[in-house]
Amino acid sequence: MKHGGDLTEAIARYGGTVANWLDLSTGINPRPWPMPQALPESAWQRLPSRAETDALLDAARKTYRVPDGVDILAAAGTEALIQWAPHLAAPGPVAIVGPTYGEYAAAWRNAGRAVIAIDHLDGCPDSAVHAVVVNPNNPDGRVTDRAVLARAATRLKARGGWLIVDEAFGDVDPAVSAVALCADLPVLILRSFGKFYGLAGLRLGFAVGAPEMIAQIAAALGPWAVSGPALLIGAAALADQPWADRTRRALEQQARALDEVLVKAGFSIAGGTSLFRLARHPQALKLHAALAKQHIWCRSFDWADDLLRFGLPPDAAGLHRLAAALKD
């Protein structure tokens, strides 16, 4: 499975309809921020305004604790930023800390760049001009210490390179963010709105970095990179700090409940965040197929036959359904 969240492959192989599948293949919050029932008609009828863009960026700057002297921009999802980065960064190879989200290696290779796989940033070779780390990592939730990030960025700065830090799952623990490094080092932070706020279909993401880096990306994206509805919804959601605080606590409880179900079924927890859990079982691939026959979809990996990744069930009924299926 290349990506989670699309049941097309599952339905083609195992039947059923979207409505009767329990989709645990994503790391998206199954209890999204409560959107307003209606948006102003103007959000659909006219081009986004500068004032609406500024309102979104002001809310994002506060939420992500962007320091003075560091810029931020919005895009139609983090994926757009991932695809643009290798075309905008200085020439040279990239080192990617893995295993991790596969689109980074694909995007840099498609741009004609050499990709060097590494398992830790401290192992970044001298030949690499740029480096990418997902922090917390997907799928194992590993967190790279800020001091390690700073060392790597300092080395890359001497080579004219960038350190790209993907904080797509950083909302679950804001203390993890390396945004403070952007003021003095060539660190490009990518933030995903859709995962924590549960609104992945909105297609909204952010890049944070030095003004010259952000200006270069902004020029590539062009005007009106984010839709009017996304600007309004994103600004309102990011400003809702009480919801974010409650959600972090709720996600931790849901993740613990999922862990209990998985351990009871014979899995060991190999990592993850409070939005997804990575679990190990010697019969993982057989269990993946068995769950799919019961219309429960989780993530498997072509690089590990003993690991599965489970997103959070949407409610107690979903958790019970997973537990019953694993018992069967």
N, C-alpha and C positions, 0 to 999 in steps of 0.2 A: 504494500500500500504506500503510494508516494506521499499522500497527505491525508490527514483526518478531515472529518466533516463532510465528506461527499459519499453518500450511500450508493451511488450508481454501481460501483463494482460489487458491493455486497449484495444488492438486490439482483444483479445479473447472475451471480453465482448461486445464491441461496434463496431467491424468491422473496415474496412479501412486498409490502409497500412502505414508504417512508414512515407512515403513521404507526406501523406495528413493529418498528425496529427501535431498540434501545441503543442509541449511538453514544458510545464512550470513547470514540476515536480521536476526540479533540482535547485541547487544554483550555477550552473556552468556558467561562463561568456559566453554568446552566440556569442561574437565577439573575438575569440581567438587570441593569439599572432601569427603573421604571420610566419609560419615555412618556412624554405628553401625548395625549390621544390625538391631538391635531397640531400641525405647524401652521404658521402664517402662510397664506397663499403665495405671498411674495417670495418665500423660500424656494418655491417651485417655478415661479414665473419669470424671475429676473436673475441676472448674473450675481454671484456673491459679491458683497461690498467689502471695501477695505476695513470698514468699522467692524463687520462681523468676523473677518479674519483676525483682526487685532484682539477682539474679545476672546476668541478661542485661544490665541497664543498667550494672552495674559493669564488665562486660567491654567493653561498647560505649564507656563513658566512657574507659577506659584505651586502647582501640584508636584511638579518634578524638581522643584527647588533649584532652578537654573540660576547660577550666580551672575552678578553684574559683569558686563563685558563679554558674555557668552550669548550667542544667538540661537534661536529655535525657529523651525519652520514646520508646516503641516503638509502632509501628502495624502494621497488616496490609498492609504494602507502602507505598512512598513515594507511590504513586498516591492512596491515601486522604488523605494530607496535602496533595497538590496540589489535590484537589477541595475540601477543607475551607477552605484558606487564604483564598480570596476571600470566604467567608461570615463569616470571623472578623476579618479586617483592617479597619481604620478605613475609612469611606467615601472614595471617590475613585478616579481612574483609575490604571491600572498601566502601566508601560513595560516591555516585554519585549525583551531583547537577542536578536536573531535573525539568520539563521534558526536555529531550535532545535527542541526537542521540542514538538510541536504541542499537547499536552494543556494546557499552561499558558494559551495564548490561549483555547482552548475553555472551560476551567474558569472563567476570569474573565469571559468574555462570557456564559456560562450563568448566572452570578451577577448579571448586569445591570451589569457594570463596563465602562467604556470601556477599550479596549486600544490602547496606542500602540506601534508597532513602531519599534525603534531598532537601530542596528548596533554601538553601543558605549555603555558605561555613562556615559562622560563626555558623551554626547549626550542624557542624560536631561532632558526638558524640565521647566520649572518647574510645568507643570500636572499632572505625575505625582506622586501621593502615595506610590505603592509602585513597586518595580522587581523584576524577576526576571532572574537570570542563571544559566545552566547552566555550571558550571566544574569540570572541563574541559567544553567545549561538545560537544553532540551535534547534528550529525554531524561537525564539522570538528576537534574536539579543541582548539579555541582556549582558552587560559588567560588569564583576566583577572587582572592584577596585584593583589596585596593592597592596595597604596596606592590604586588606582582604586576598589576595593571600599569602602575606608574613606571616601574622599571622597564617594562616592555615598550611603553609609549616613548620613554626617553631615548631608548636605543633606536626606535623607528624614526624619531624626529631627526636624528643625525643622518638618516638615510633619505630624508625627504618624504617619508611615508606616513600612513595613517594607521591608527589602532581603532578598529570598529568594534564597539561593545554593544551587542544586541541585548537590551533589557526588556524584551517582550513580556517576560514574566516578572519584571521588577516591581510591579504594583503590589504584589503580595508581601513584600518586605522592602519598603522605601530605603531603609538603611543600607541596602546592598549597593545602591546606585553609585556610579563613578563620575557623576556629573561635575563634581568639584574639580576634577582633573582637566576639564575642557578649557579652563582659563589659561593654562600655561603649556599644555601639551596637545599634540595633534590627535585628540581623541574625539571620535564621532560616536555619539550615543544614539541608538535607535530605540524608540518607545512605541509599543503597540497599544492602541486604545481598546480594540475589540475584545481582547482576551479577558482582562479583569472586569471590564464593564459589560461583558457578555453580548456585545453588539458587533460581532465580526463582519456582518453583512453591510455595515455602515461604511466600511473601508476608510479607516482613518489611522494615521500614524504620524510620528514626529521624528525629526532629526535635531540633535543638539550638538553644537560645536563652536569652534572659533568663527568669528564673523566671515573671514575669507572662505572657509570651508562651506558654510551655510549659503553664502552668496553664490558660490559655484553651483551648488545643488539647486538653488532656487532658479537660477538662469536656465538650467536644464529642464526643470519641471514646467516652466512657463507660467503664465497667469491662470487663475482659477483652477488651481491644482486640486482643490477640495470643493465638493458640492455645497450649496447653500444649506440643505438640510443637515449635512454632516457638521458644518460649522456651528449651527445653533444647538444641535443635540450634544455635540462634543463639549461646547463651552458650559452648558448647563450641568452635564454629568461631572465634569472635572471640578466644578465649583461645589459639588455636593459632598463635602468632607465627612459629614455624619454618616452618609450611606457607605462611603469607602471604609470608614473605621468599623462599622458594623459588619460589613462584608468580609473584611480580613478575618475577623473573629469567627464568623460563620463558616468560611472556607476551611479554616483550621479544624473545626469540629467535623465538617463533612469529610475531610481527608482522613482524619483519625478513624471515623466510622468505616470508610472504604478500606483502610488498612486492616481493620479487624476482620472484615469479610474475606479479604484476600489471604491473610495469614491462616484463618480457619480452614480455607480451602487448600492449604499446603504451599502457598507462595511464601517467599521471603521478600521483604521490601528492599529494593536495590537503590531507591532514591526517588526524586521527584520534587514537586512543589505542592502547595496546597490547592493547585488547580489540576494536577495530574499526579499519578503514582506509577513508578516503574517497578515492576514485580518480576521475580525470577522463579521459574519452575522448570524442572527437567523435561516436562512434557508440554512446554509452552505452546508449540505450534499445533499440537493435537488439541489442546484446550481452546486455542483460537478458533480452530475449525468447528469444534463442538459447540462453542458459544454462538458462532455464526449460524449454525443450523437452528439455534433457538432465537435467531434474529437479535443477537447482541453483538455489537461490533466494537472491537478494541484494536490497538495498534500492534502489529508485529514488525520485525526488523530483519532485513536480509543479511545483516552483519552479526546477528546473535540469535541462535535458535532456542535460547532459554529465557528470553525476555519478552514481556508484553507491557504495553503502557495503557493505563486505564484513566480516562477522564472521570470527572465526578458525575454520578447519577443525578438527575434533576430533582429527585425527591425521595422520600422513604420508600415509596412503592418501587421505584427504580432500583434502589439498593437491595430491597428484598428480592426483586426479580433476579438480579445478578447472583445473590447468595444462593437462591434456589437452583439456578442453572448450574452453578459450580458444584453444588451438592449432587445434582443429577449426573 
